[in-house]
């Protein structure tokens, strides 16, 4: 069994090698291309236009889906923008505290007074260092948020541009399809006019009947000529026309009567 499987695999590999390394592969690809082209040309243009119109109509669900994504991203960017504003305000407040602690510590001798309270110099230095560290972290966070906000705003603008492009292309496709349908109607009308033929079947039938009669007449003439040519009987001898006296005599002979004289007729 494994031997048969191995032989089949080798046959497939050999066939693929032959197709790739010989002209047979080019022939096969050319034949497949011709088949696809032929099948495509057999599809009515009306059906192809309907298919394109359906594809264009399917752009609306895609656009709605993208609109939903853009709307969600718009809300997220707006929230991120608010976060940046909040962090910025927080950083401004912390910087004010750093500035106040710095001035108080710089002017202090034994104790530091700030915010209505007194602190030792060491405690003031510790609090100031802590405020400075917090401000540095806030700055880093603010920079990251601003970079993220800028990137997401650019992406959002790109998606909005894509939606506008899709909308414009959809409208352009609809116009093109309408124009092509109008052109196709004109084409079909021209094809119908060019393929229109007058129904001359009756004229053709009369012409055929005349030809049949003419042929029959010609046949009769030829037939008469052939009969005259091949007939062995002597031609009948035409008799001379009889006179009035001959006809009367023949009638008297038949009746057994003597001919009447002109004198008797007078009496």
FIDRENMAR-963012 format. One record per residue (C-alpha): residue number from 1; x negated, y, z. Coordinates in steps of 0.1 Angstrom, whole numbers, m for minus. Each point is the difference from the previous one (the first is absolute). Layout:
<nodes>
<node n="NUM" xx="X" yy="Y" zz="Z"/>
...
</nodes>
This chain:
<nodes>
<node n="1" xx="0" yy="0" zz="0"/>
<node n="2" xx="m28" yy="24" zz="9"/>
<node n="3" xx="m17" yy="m9" zz="m32"/>
<node n="4" xx="31" yy="11" zz="m19"/>
<node n="5" xx="2" yy="32" zz="19"/>
<node n="6" xx="m36" yy="7" zz="m7"/>
<node n="7" xx="5" yy="m7" zz="m37"/>
<node n="8" xx="30" yy="24" zz="m1"/>
<node n="9" xx="m20" yy="27" zz="18"/>
<node n="10" xx="m29" yy="m4" zz="m25"/>
<node n="11" xx="25" yy="2" zz="m28"/>
<node n="12" xx="14" yy="33" zz="13"/>
<node n="13" xx="m34" yy="14" zz="6"/>
<node n="14" xx="m11" yy="m10" zz="m35"/>
<node n="15" xx="31" yy="15" zz="m15"/>
<node n="16" xx="m6" yy="33" zz="18"/>
<node n="17" xx="m37" yy="m1" zz="m11"/>
<node n="18" xx="10" yy="m6" zz="m36"/>
<node n="19" xx="25" yy="28" zz="1"/>
<node n="20" xx="m25" yy="25" zz="15"/>
<node n="21" xx="m30" yy="m10" zz="m20"/>
<node n="22" xx="14" yy="m7" zz="m35"/>
<node n="23" xx="23" yy="18" zz="m25"/>
<node n="24" xx="29" yy="m20" zz="13"/>
<node n="25" xx="2" yy="23" zz="30"/>
<node n="26" xx="3" yy="30" zz="m23"/>
<node n="27" xx="25" yy="m18" zz="m21"/>
<node n="28" xx="21" yy="m8" zz="30"/>
<node n="29" xx="m1" yy="35" zz="13"/>
<node n="30" xx="9" yy="14" zz="m34"/>
<node n="31" xx="29" yy="m25" zz="m3"/>
<node n="32" xx="13" yy="10" zz="35"/>
<node n="33" xx="m3" yy="36" zz="m9"/>
<node n="34" xx="20" yy="m5" zz="m32"/>
<node n="35" xx="26" yy="m20" zz="18"/>
<node n="36" xx="4" yy="28" zz="26"/>
<node n="37" xx="1" yy="27" zz="m27"/>
<node n="38" xx="26" yy="m20" zz="m20"/>
<node n="39" xx="22" yy="m6" zz="30"/>
<node n="40" xx="m2" yy="37" zz="10"/>
<node n="41" xx="10" yy="10" zz="m36"/>
<node n="42" xx="29" yy="m23" zz="1"/>
<node n="43" xx="15" yy="18" zz="31"/>
<node n="44" xx="25" yy="26" zz="m11"/>
<node n="45" xx="m10" yy="36" zz="5"/>
<node n="46" xx="32" yy="7" zz="18"/>
<node n="47" xx="m8" yy="m27" zz="25"/>
<node n="48" xx="m35" yy="14" zz="5"/>
<node n="49" xx="14" yy="35" zz="6"/>
<node n="50" xx="25" yy="m14" zz="25"/>
<node n="51" xx="m29" yy="m17" zz="18"/>
<node n="52" xx="m20" yy="32" zz="1"/>
<node n="53" xx="30" yy="19" zz="13"/>
<node n="54" xx="5" yy="m26" zz="27"/>
<node n="55" xx="m37" yy="3" zz="10"/>
<node n="56" xx="4" yy="38" zz="2"/>
<node n="57" xx="31" yy="m4" zz="21"/>
<node n="58" xx="m20" yy="m22" zz="24"/>
<node n="59" xx="m23" yy="30" zz="6"/>
<node n="60" xx="27" yy="15" zz="23"/>
<node n="61" xx="m2" yy="m27" zz="26"/>
<node n="62" xx="m38" yy="2" zz="m1"/>
<node n="63" xx="2" yy="38" zz="4"/>
<node n="64" xx="24" yy="m4" zz="29"/>
<node n="65" xx="m23" yy="m24" zz="16"/>
<node n="66" xx="m29" yy="24" zz="m4"/>
<node n="67" xx="21" yy="29" zz="12"/>
<node n="68" xx="6" yy="m19" zz="32"/>
<node n="69" xx="m37" yy="m6" zz="4"/>
<node n="70" xx="m8" yy="37" zz="m7"/>
<node n="71" xx="27" yy="11" zz="24"/>
<node n="72" xx="m14" yy="m23" zz="28"/>
<node n="73" xx="m35" yy="13" zz="m8"/>
<node n="74" xx="12" yy="36" zz="1"/>
<node n="75" xx="14" yy="m6" zz="35"/>
<node n="76" xx="m32" yy="m16" zz="11"/>
<node n="77" xx="m22" yy="28" zz="m14"/>
<node n="78" xx="23" yy="26" zz="17"/>
<node n="79" xx="m4" yy="m19" zz="33"/>
<node n="80" xx="m38" yy="m1" zz="m5"/>
<node n="81" xx="0" yy="37" zz="m8"/>
<node n="82" xx="18" yy="7" zz="33"/>
<node n="83" xx="m25" yy="m22" zz="18"/>
<node n="84" xx="m29" yy="21" zz="m15"/>
<node n="85" xx="17" yy="32" zz="12"/>
<node n="86" xx="5" yy="m14" zz="35"/>
<node n="87" xx="m36" yy="m11" zz="2"/>
<node n="88" xx="m12" yy="33" zz="m13"/>
<node n="89" xx="20" yy="18" zz="26"/>
<node n="90" xx="m13" yy="m23" zz="27"/>
<node n="91" xx="m36" yy="6" zz="m12"/>
<node n="92" xx="6" yy="37" zz="1"/>
<node n="93" xx="12" yy="m3" zz="36"/>
<node n="94" xx="m29" yy="m21" zz="11"/>
<node n="95" xx="m25" yy="24" zz="m17"/>
<node n="96" xx="15" yy="28" zz="21"/>
<node n="97" xx="m6" yy="m21" zz="31"/>
<node n="98" xx="m35" yy="m6" zz="m10"/>
<node n="99" xx="m6" yy="37" zz="m6"/>
<node n="100" xx="15" yy="8" zz="34"/>
<node n="101" xx="m21" yy="m26" zz="19"/>
<node n="102" xx="m31" yy="11" zz="m19"/>
<node n="103" xx="5" yy="37" zz="10"/>
<node n="104" xx="9" yy="m9" zz="36"/>
<node n="105" xx="m30" yy="m23" zz="3"/>
<node n="106" xx="m23" yy="25" zz="m17"/>
<node n="107" xx="9" yy="27" zz="25"/>
<node n="108" xx="1" yy="m22" zz="31"/>
<node n="109" xx="m27" yy="m1" zz="27"/>
<node n="110" xx="12" yy="m23" zz="28"/>
<node n="111" xx="36" yy="m9" zz="m10"/>
<node n="112" xx="19" yy="2" zz="m32"/>
<node n="113" xx="35" yy="15" zz="0"/>
<node n="114" xx="24" yy="m11" zz="m29"/>
<node n="115" xx="37" yy="m3" zz="m2"/>
<node n="116" xx="5" yy="13" zz="35"/>
<node n="117" xx="m22" yy="m26" zz="15"/>
<node n="118" xx="m36" yy="m2" zz="12"/>
<node n="119" xx="m24" yy="m27" zz="m11"/>
<node n="120" xx="m36" yy="m8" zz="8"/>
<node n="121" xx="m25" yy="6" zz="m27"/>
<node n="122" xx="m5" yy="m37" zz="m4"/>
<node n="123" xx="37" yy="m7" zz="m2"/>
<node n="124" xx="5" yy="29" zz="m25"/>
<node n="125" xx="m29" yy="m14" zz="m22"/>
<node n="126" xx="16" yy="m35" zz="1"/>
<node n="127" xx="35" yy="14" zz="m9"/>
<node n="128" xx="m15" yy="21" zz="m28"/>
<node n="129" xx="m20" yy="m29" zz="m14"/>
<node n="130" xx="32" yy="m21" zz="1"/>
<node n="131" xx="20" yy="28" zz="m19"/>
<node n="132" xx="m28" yy="2" zz="m26"/>
<node n="133" xx="1" yy="m37" zz="m6"/>
<node n="134" xx="38" yy="0" zz="m3"/>
<node n="135" xx="m2" yy="29" zz="m25"/>
<node n="136" xx="m26" yy="m19" zz="m20"/>
<node n="137" xx="23" yy="m31" zz="m1"/>
<node n="138" xx="29" yy="22" zz="m9"/>
<node n="139" xx="m19" yy="16" zz="m28"/>
<node n="140" xx="m10" yy="m34" zz="m14"/>
<node n="141" xx="36" yy="m12" zz="2"/>
<node n="142" xx="12" yy="32" zz="m17"/>
<node n="143" xx="m25" yy="m4" zz="m28"/>
<node n="144" xx="11" yy="m36" zz="m6"/>
<node n="145" xx="37" yy="9" zz="1"/>
<node n="146" xx="m7" yy="29" zz="m24"/>
<node n="147" xx="m19" yy="m22" zz="m24"/>
<node n="148" xx="28" yy="m26" zz="2"/>
<node n="149" xx="26" yy="26" zz="m5"/>
<node n="150" xx="m18" yy="14" zz="m31"/>
<node n="151" xx="m4" yy="m35" zz="m15"/>
<node n="152" xx="37" yy="m9" zz="6"/>
<node n="153" xx="11" yy="34" zz="m14"/>
<node n="154" xx="m20" yy="m6" zz="m32"/>
<node n="155" xx="15" yy="m35" zz="m3"/>
<node n="156" xx="35" yy="14" zz="6"/>
<node n="157" xx="m5" yy="26" zz="m26"/>
<node n="158" xx="m12" yy="m27" zz="m24"/>
<node n="159" xx="31" yy="m21" zz="6"/>
<node n="160" xx="23" yy="30" zz="m5"/>
<node n="161" xx="m18" yy="7" zz="m33"/>
<node n="162" xx="5" yy="m36" zz="m9"/>
<node n="163" xx="37" yy="2" zz="7"/>
<node n="164" xx="2" yy="32" zz="m21"/>
<node n="165" xx="m19" yy="m17" zz="m28"/>
<node n="166" xx="23" yy="m31" zz="2"/>
<node n="167" xx="30" yy="23" zz="m2"/>
<node n="168" xx="m13" yy="19" zz="m29"/>
<node n="169" xx="m11" yy="m32" zz="m19"/>
<node n="170" xx="34" yy="m16" zz="7"/>
<node n="171" xx="18" yy="31" zz="m15"/>
<node n="172" xx="m24" yy="m1" zz="m30"/>
<node n="173" xx="6" yy="m37" zz="m6"/>
<node n="174" xx="37" yy="6" zz="1"/>
<node n="175" xx="m3" yy="27" zz="m26"/>
<node n="176" xx="m22" yy="m22" zz="m22"/>
<node n="177" xx="24" yy="m30" zz="3"/>
<node n="178" xx="29" yy="23" zz="m10"/>
<node n="179" xx="m19" yy="13" zz="m30"/>
<node n="180" xx="m10" yy="m36" zz="m10"/>
<node n="181" xx="36" yy="m11" zz="3"/>
<node n="182" xx="12" yy="29" zz="m22"/>
<node n="183" xx="m28" yy="m9" zz="m25"/>
<node n="184" xx="10" yy="m36" zz="1"/>
<node n="185" xx="37" yy="8" zz="m7"/>
<node n="186" xx="m12" yy="20" zz="m31"/>
<node n="187" xx="m21" yy="m29" zz="m11"/>
<node n="188" xx="28" yy="m25" zz="4"/>
<node n="189" xx="23" yy="24" zz="m20"/>
<node n="190" xx="m26" yy="3" zz="m28"/>
<node n="191" xx="m5" yy="m38" zz="0"/>
<node n="192" xx="38" yy="m5" zz="m2"/>
<node n="193" xx="2" yy="25" zz="m29"/>
<node n="194" xx="m29" yy="m16" zz="m19"/>
<node n="195" xx="15" yy="m35" zz="4"/>
<node n="196" xx="35" yy="10" zz="m11"/>
<node n="197" xx="10" yy="m16" zz="m33"/>
<node n="198" xx="32" yy="6" zz="m21"/>
<node n="199" xx="23" yy="m30" zz="m1"/>
<node n="200" xx="m2" yy="m8" zz="m38"/>
<node n="201" xx="10" yy="m36" zz="3"/>
<node n="202" xx="31" yy="6" zz="m21"/>
<node n="203" xx="m20" yy="16" zz="m28"/>
<node n="204" xx="m24" yy="m29" zz="2"/>
<node n="205" xx="28" yy="m25" zz="m2"/>
<node n="206" xx="16" yy="18" zz="m31"/>
<node n="207" xx="m34" yy="0" zz="m16"/>
<node n="208" xx="m4" yy="m37" zz="6"/>
<node n="209" xx="35" yy="m7" zz="m14"/>
<node n="210" xx="m8" yy="19" zz="m32"/>
<node n="211" xx="m32" yy="m19" zz="m4"/>
<node n="212" xx="19" yy="m33" zz="4"/>
<node n="213" xx="25" yy="9" zz="m26"/>
<node n="214" xx="m27" yy="12" zz="m24"/>
<node n="215" xx="m19" yy="m33" zz="5"/>
<node n="216" xx="32" yy="m20" zz="m6"/>
<node n="217" xx="6" yy="19" zz="m33"/>
<node n="218" xx="m36" yy="m7" zz="m10"/>
<node n="219" xx="4" yy="m36" zz="8"/>
<node n="220" xx="32" yy="m3" zz="m21"/>
<node n="221" xx="m18" yy="16" zz="m30"/>
<node n="222" xx="m29" yy="m24" zz="3"/>
<node n="223" xx="23" yy="m29" zz="5"/>
<node n="224" xx="19" yy="9" zz="m32"/>
<node n="225" xx="m32" yy="3" zz="m19"/>
<node n="226" xx="m12" yy="m34" zz="12"/>
<node n="227" xx="33" yy="m16" zz="m9"/>
<node n="228" xx="m2" yy="14" zz="m35"/>
<node n="229" xx="m36" yy="m12" zz="m3"/>
<node n="230" xx="6" yy="m36" zz="12"/>
<node n="231" xx="35" yy="m7" zz="m14"/>
<node n="232" xx="m1" yy="m25" zz="m30"/>
<node n="233" xx="36" yy="6" zz="m11"/>
<node n="234" xx="4" yy="19" zz="m32"/>
<node n="235" xx="12" yy="35" zz="4"/>
<node n="236" xx="37" yy="3" zz="m8"/>
<node n="237" xx="8" yy="13" zz="m36"/>
<node n="238" xx="23" yy="29" zz="1"/>
<node n="239" xx="31" yy="m3" zz="m21"/>
<node n="240" xx="11" yy="28" zz="m23"/>
<node n="241" xx="30" yy="20" zz="10"/>
<node n="242" xx="33" yy="m14" zz="m15"/>
<node n="243" xx="22" yy="22" zz="m22"/>
<node n="244" xx="37" yy="6" zz="6"/>
<node n="245" xx="9" yy="m23" zz="m29"/>
<node n="246" xx="m21" yy="m28" zz="13"/>
<node n="247" xx="16" yy="2" zz="34"/>
<node n="248" xx="36" yy="m1" zz="m15"/>
<node n="249" xx="m10" yy="m29" zz="m22"/>
<node n="250" xx="m13" yy="m19" zz="30"/>
<node n="251" xx="32" yy="6" zz="18"/>
<node n="252" xx="21" yy="m12" zz="m30"/>
<node n="253" xx="m21" yy="m31" zz="m3"/>
<node n="254" xx="6" yy="m8" zz="36"/>
<node n="255" xx="38" yy="6" zz="m3"/>
<node n="256" xx="2" yy="m19" zz="m33"/>
<node n="257" xx="17" yy="29" zz="m17"/>
<node n="258" xx="m6" yy="17" zz="m32"/>
<node n="259" xx="m12" yy="35" zz="0"/>
<node n="260" xx="26" yy="26" zz="m3"/>
<node n="261" xx="m1" yy="21" zz="m31"/>
<node n="262" xx="2" yy="37" zz="m1"/>
<node n="263" xx="32" yy="m2" zz="m20"/>
<node n="264" xx="18" yy="m20" zz="27"/>
<node n="265" xx="m12" yy="25" zz="25"/>
<node n="266" xx="16" yy="27" zz="m20"/>
<node n="267" xx="34" yy="m18" zz="m1"/>
</nodes>
